[in-house]
Amino acid sequence: MGTKCGDRAIVLGGSMAGLFAARVLSDAYTHVTVVDRDTLTGATEPRKGVPQGRQVHGLLASGHHVIEELFPGITDDMVRAGAHLGDLAGNLRWYVNGVRLRRTRTGVQALTSSRPFLERHVRERVQALPNVEFLERRDILRLCTTPGHDTVTGAVVARQDDGGAEETLTADLVVDTTGRGSRTPAWLAEFGYGQVEEERQKIGLGYTTCHYRMRSDPYRGDTAINIMASPALPRGAIAAKVDGDRTVVTAYGILGDHPPADHEGFLGFIKSVAAPDIYDALQDAEPLHTPVAYRFPVSLRRRYERLPRFPRGLLVMGDAVCSLNPSYAQGMTVAALETRTLRRHLRSGRAPQPLAFQRDIARDAVDRVWNLMTGSDRAYPGVEGERHLMDRAGHSYVTLVQRAGTRDPHVAAAFLRVIALLEPEESLLRPTILLRVLKHSLGTAPAYLRALIPGTAERGARTP
């Protein structure tokens, strides 16, 4: 990028979203500073600032594509260092409602690794950029603005290891990637911008993770086993090969039905999920630590794009905008997709217009995922929220797609491409997929759903 948008940009938070932002900002600003309260350099274990760091993490295929765009060759580097790479439907074993999706080759790569491993490789690439610096062990205190609060001009931080000494960092642009605990809503209210509208959906998710050394191979050429929760059995489990010659196993349940954090209770919970593969494999495995629990009560979205005005010099990204039910593994991928939008705005050679940027990431990255995720969660009867006819039809059709995917590899691949955010959910209604779904589902679809599909109601009624 030839034209610079400004002299200095500050990224608040060294999260994955912050690292992605710093990478693209380095092309557009002379100096980029990443500020975080943790020690980042050399970190190989889960960080205090990422309490979910021990849990299983997934980088969806669309997010993987963005990371490779930002850091060419990083996939090969990670595989050489111990990550695992496989085909989305050919090497990942998926169960829906206790039945395995048909195995097929999609040509879509899926990477499995631990969160600290992935974060370290991305961070090292960012730290190698000559115009990026990291300020670690700094608490972020407040934003600096012009007297009328119309422009953000920097941030005040405090050193943790110097008696709390304050530093004022000036910048042409400040990007908040501090996660769902972001204080930007409070700062905007203080500056006179009003309350940021929030949307919440209570999910009551709890998940527990333990790493194992496997004494026998349960994968048989696969890289991961994903036994998905369903409204009929709202418990699930994931086992994946990760770096360090380990397997990470995470079990999860919703609406307060949480897996215990002791070995016996953890295994008992895994035994109750809809397929036996993971439980059977753990009978001959060595646990490497005590199971670690994490709770995620509510999905949260902040509607910055709906504010009538926004201060110049400030952007908000990542979980600070939208914190998603982690069982769908979409958070890092959404942050990566937001980075594409940031890069597009920076290519103008001018500082991004904040409100336009917030509207664009809502449209380009957040809307679709939020609607898909919250709609999927409302398939569980205990999750609050209105269910309209189209919601019911959508839930029923997805059930049919999943059923067909256990019999038809083309449907399985189409379903997984939607999960990986490579295709919109509307792609499942393409004639070629719709016909395959109907072939395996006529006679089992609810009448109200058949009525929405022209020409199928009568045929469905005749199907024995």
ZAMARGU-4260 file (C-alpha; in steps of 0.2 Angstrom, whole numbers, plus 5000, padded with zeros to 4 digits):
<rodrens>
0) 5000/5000/5000 | 5009/5016/4994 | 4999/5030/5002 | 5000/5031/5021 | 4983/5035/5030
5) 4993/5043/5045 | 5008/5043/5056 | 5003/5032/5071 | 4989/5019/5075 | 4986/5011/5092
10) 4978/4994/5094 | 4970/4991/5111 | 4972/4973/5115 | 4984/4960/5108 | 4970/4947/5104
15) 4968/4938/5088 | 4957/4952/5082 | 4971/4965/5088 | 4985/4955/5079 | 4975/4955/5063
20) 4971/4973/5064 | 4989/4977/5067 | 4995/4968/5052 | 4984/4978/5040 | 4987/4994/5049
25) 5006/4992/5047 | 5003/4994/5028 | 4994/5011/5031 | 5002/5019/5046 | 5020/5023/5049
30) 5020/5017/5066 | 5008/5004/5074 | 5008/5001/5093 | 4999/4986/5101 | 4994/4988/5119
35) 4990/4973/5131 | 4989/4970/5149 | 4997/4952/5147 | 5015/4947/5143 | 5014/4943/5125
40) 5032/4940/5119 | 5037/4922/5120 | 5020/4917/5127 | 5017/4898/5124 | 5004/4894/5137
45) 4986/4901/5139 | 4986/4919/5144 | 4977/4927/5159 | 4968/4939/5147 | 4961/4924/5137
50) 4953/4914/5150 | 4945/4902/5137 | 4963/4899/5130 | 4964/4881/5136 | 4947/4876/5127
55) 4946/4869/5110 | 4947/4883/5097 | 4942/4881/5078 | 4948/4892/5064 | 4935/4890/5051
60) 4940/4888/5033 | 4935/4906/5028 | 4946/4913/5042 | 4960/4901/5038 | 4960/4909/5020
65) 4961/4927/5027 | 4976/4922/5039 | 4985/4915/5024 | 4982/4931/5014 | 4989/4941/5028
70) 5003/4930/5032 | 5008/4920/5016 | 5016/4903/5021 | 5010/4903/5039 | 5000/4887/5036
75) 5015/4877/5031 | 5025/4884/5045 | 5012/4879/5058 | 5010/4861/5051 | 5029/4859/5052
80) 5028/4865/5070 | 5015/4852/5074 | 4998/4858/5069 | 4987/4846/5059 | 4979/4849/5042
85) 4965/4839/5034 | 4950/4840/5022 | 4934/4848/5030 | 4923/4833/5026 | 4937/4820/5022
90) 4947/4821/5038 | 4935/4828/5050 | 4923/4816/5057 | 4906/4824/5060 | 4891/4817/5069
95) 4873/4826/5068 | 4860/4818/5079 | 4871/4804/5083 | 4873/4799/5064 | 4889/4802/5055
100) 4890/4814/5040 | 4895/4806/5024 | 4914/4807/5021 | 4919/4816/5005 | 4933/4826/4998
105) 4929/4845/4998 | 4946/4852/4994 | 4943/4864/5009 | 4957/4863/5022 | 4954/4863/5040
110) 4968/4867/5052 | 4968/4860/5070 | 4980/4867/5084 | 4979/4874/5101 | 4974/4893/5104
115) 4991/4898/5111 | 5000/4889/5097 | 4990/4898/5083 | 4991/4915/5092 | 5010/4913/5095
120) 5013/4910/5076 | 5002/4925/5071 | 5010/4936/5084 | 5027/4932/5079 | 5023/4937/5061
125) 5016/4953/5067 | 5031/4956/5079 | 5043/4954/5064 | 5035/4969/5055 | 5048/4983/5057
130) 5035/4997/5061 | 5025/4987/5074 | 5029/4988/5092 | 5021/4979/5107 | 5018/4988/5124
135) 5015/4974/5136 | 5009/4973/5154 | 5000/4990/5152 | 4982/4993/5159 | 4971/5003/5147
140) 4964/5018/5157 | 4955/5029/5146 | 4954/5037/5129 | 4961/5054/5124 | 4950/5066/5114
145) 4949/5084/5108 | 4940/5096/5119 | 4923/5093/5111 | 4925/5074/5111 | 4923/5074/5092
150) 4940/5065/5089 | 4949/5052/5098 | 4968/5057/5099 | 4975/5042/5109 | 4974/5033/5125
155) 4981/5033/5143 | 4989/5017/5149 | 4997/5012/5165 | 5013/5002/5168 | 5010/4987/5179
160) 5028/4985/5183 | 5032/5003/5187 | 5020/5008/5201 | 5006/5011/5189 | 5015/5026/5181
165) 5004/5033/5167 | 5008/5035/5149 | 4999/5045/5136 | 5000/5038/5119 | 4995/5049/5104
170) 4988/5042/5088 | 4979/5046/5072 | 4968/5031/5074 | 4964/5020/5089 | 4957/5002/5087
175) 4948/4994/5101 | 4950/4975/5101 | 4949/4972/5120 | 4935/4959/5119 | 4917/4958/5126
180) 4924/4968/5142 | 4927/4983/5131 | 4924/5000/5139 | 4920/5009/5123 | 4902/5009/5127
185) 4905/5018/5143 | 4917/5030/5136 | 4905/5035/5122 | 4891/5038/5134 | 4903/5049/5144
190) 4908/5058/5129 | 4889/5062/5125 | 4886/5049/5111 | 4872/5040/5120 | 4870/5022/5124
195) 4876/5009/5112 | 4862/4997/5108 | 4865/4979/5113 | 4857/4963/5108 | 4859/4948/5120
200) 4854/4930/5118 | 4855/4919/5134 | 4862/4902/5130 | 4869/4896/5146 | 4884/4887/5138
205) 4897/4878/5149 | 4911/4868/5142 | 4926/4859/5150 | 4942/4854/5142 | 4956/4842/5145
210) 4972/4838/5135 | 4977/4819/5133 | 4991/4809/5126 | 4983/4795/5116 | 4990/4778/5118
215) 4980/4771/5103 | 4974/4780/5088 | 4955/4784/5088 | 4956/4795/5072 | 4960/4782/5059
220) 4967/4795/5047 | 4955/4809/5053 | 4961/4825/5062 | 4946/4828/5073 | 4930/4821/5079
225) 4915/4833/5081 | 4899/4826/5090 | 4887/4840/5088 | 4874/4845/5101 | 4856/4845/5095
230) 4839/4850/5102 | 4836/4832/5105 | 4852/4830/5115 | 4860/4847/5119 | 4877/4840/5124
235) 4891/4839/5112 | 4910/4834/5112 | 4925/4838/5101 | 4942/4829/5100 | 4956/4836/5089
240) 4974/4832/5086 | 4984/4848/5091 | 5002/4853/5092 | 5013/4844/5105 | 5007/4827/5100
245) 4992/4830/5110 | 4973/4828/5108 | 4962/4841/5115 | 4945/4835/5121 | 4931/4848/5125
250) 4913/4843/5131 | 4899/4856/5131 | 4881/4858/5136 | 4869/4872/5135 | 4856/4880/5147
255) 4865/4876/5163 | 4869/4857/5158 | 4887/4859/5160 | 4901/4845/5160 | 4910/4843/5177
260) 4928/4848/5179 | 4934/4832/5187 | 4940/4817/5177 | 4927/4805/5182 | 4912/4817/5179
265) 4920/4823/5163 | 4921/4806/5156 | 4903/4802/5162 | 4897/4818/5152 | 4906/4813/5137
270) 4899/4795/5138 | 4882/4803/5137 | 4884/4812/5120 | 4876/4805/5104 | 4891/4795/5098
275) 4903/4784/5107 | 4919/4788/5097 | 4927/4800/5109 | 4923/4791/5125 | 4929/4774/5119
280) 4946/4783/5114 | 4948/4790/5131 | 4948/4773/5140 | 4966/4771/5134 | 4972/4789/5135
285) 4983/4798/5148 | 4976/4815/5154 | 4989/4829/5155 | 4980/4840/5168 | 4964/4842/5178
290) 4949/4847/5166 | 4947/4865/5165 | 4929/4873/5164 | 4923/4889/5156 | 4906/4897/5156
295) 4898/4908/5142 | 4881/4913/5148 | 4876/4926/5134 | 4879/4930/5116 | 4882/4948/5115
300) 4881/4961/5100 | 4884/4979/5101 | 4876/4989/5088 | 4889/5003/5085 | 4883/5005/5067
305) 4866/5011/5073 | 4873/5026/5083 | 4868/5043/5074 | 4886/5049/5076 | 4903/5042/5081
310) 4920/5050/5085 | 4933/5051/5072 | 4949/5042/5075 | 4941/5027/5084 | 4936/5009/5077
315) 4929/4994/5086 | 4932/4976/5081 | 4932/4958/5086 | 4923/4952/5102 | 4921/4970/5107
320) 4908/4971/5093 | 4901/4954/5094 | 4904/4940/5106 | 4897/4923/5099 | 4892/4907/5106
325) 4909/4898/5105 | 4902/4881/5102 | 4901/4887/5083 | 4919/4892/5083 | 4916/4908/5073
330) 4924/4921/5084 | 4942/4921/5076 | 4935/4919/5059 | 4923/4934/5061 | 4938/4945/5067
335) 4948/4939/5051 | 4933/4944/5040 | 4932/4961/5048 | 4950/4963/5044 | 4946/4962/5026
340) 4934/4976/5028 | 4947/4986/5037 | 4960/4983/5023 | 4947/4989/5010 | 4944/5005/5020
345) 4963/5009/5022 | 4966/5007/5003 | 4958/5024/5000 | 4974/5032/5007 | 4963/5041/5020
350) 4959/5037/5038 | 4944/5026/5039 | 4927/5035/5043 | 4922/5026/5059 | 4903/5025/5057
355) 4905/5019/5039 | 4917/5006/5045 | 4906/5000/5059 | 4891/4999/5046 | 4902/4989/5034
360) 4909/4976/5046 | 4891/4974/5052 | 4885/4970/5034 | 4901/4961/5028 | 4905/4950/5043
365) 4893/4951/5058 | 4875/4951/5052 | 4876/4934/5043 | 4885/4925/5057 | 4874/4933/5071
370) 4858/4929/5062 | 4864/4911/5058 | 4870/4908/5076 | 4856/4915/5086 | 4844/4907/5074
375) 4852/4890/5077 | 4852/4893/5095 | 4833/4896/5095 | 4831/4878/5089 | 4833/4873/5107
380) 4817/4875/5116 | 4824/4882/5131 | 4833/4897/5123 | 4823/4913/5124 | 4817/4922/5109
385) 4802/4923/5097 | 4800/4909/5084 | 4791/4914/5068 | 4785/4903/5054 | 4801/4906/5044
390) 4812/4901/5060 | 4802/4885/5062 | 4804/4881/5043 | 4822/4885/5044 | 4825/4874/5059
395) 4815/4860/5050 | 4825/4862/5034 | 4842/4861/5042 | 4836/4845/5051 | 4832/4838/5034
400) 4849/4844/5027 | 4858/4836/5041 | 4848/4819/5039 | 4852/4820/5020 | 4870/4824/5024
405) 4872/4807/5033 | 4867/4798/5016 | 4873/4810/5002 | 4891/4817/5002 | 4886/4832/4991
410) 4874/4838/5004 | 4886/4834/5018 | 4899/4845/5009 | 4886/4859/5006 | 4881/4859/5024
415) 4899/4860/5030 | 4903/4874/5018 | 4890/4884/5027 | 4896/4880/5044 | 4914/4885/5038
420) 4906/4902/5032 | 4912/4899/5015 | 4894/4899/5008 | 4878/4908/5014 | 4865/4897/5021
425) 4854/4901/5006 | 4866/4890/4996 | 4857/4875/5004 | 4842/4880/4994 | 4850/4879/4977
430) 4841/4867/4966 | 4854/4854/4965 | 4855/4853/4984 | 4837/4855/4987 | 4833/4840/4976
435) 4845/4829/4985 | 4838/4834/5002 | 4821/4831/4996 | 4826/4814/4989 | 4831/4808/5006
440) 4818/4817/5016 | 4801/4817/5007 | 4788/4811/5019 | 4798/4816/5034 | 4797/4835/5032
445) 4783/4844/5042 | 4768/4849/5032 | 4771/4868/5034 | 4788/4866/5028 | 4783/4856/5012
450) 4770/4869/5009 | 4784/4882/5007 | 4792/4871/4994 | 4782/4872/4978 | 4777/4855/4971
455) 4782/4845/4986 | 4767/4845/4997 | 4757/4833/4986 | 4772/4822/4983 | 4776/4822/5001
460) 4758/4817/5006 | 4759/4802/4994 | 4776/4796/5001 | 4774/4781/5012
</rodrens>
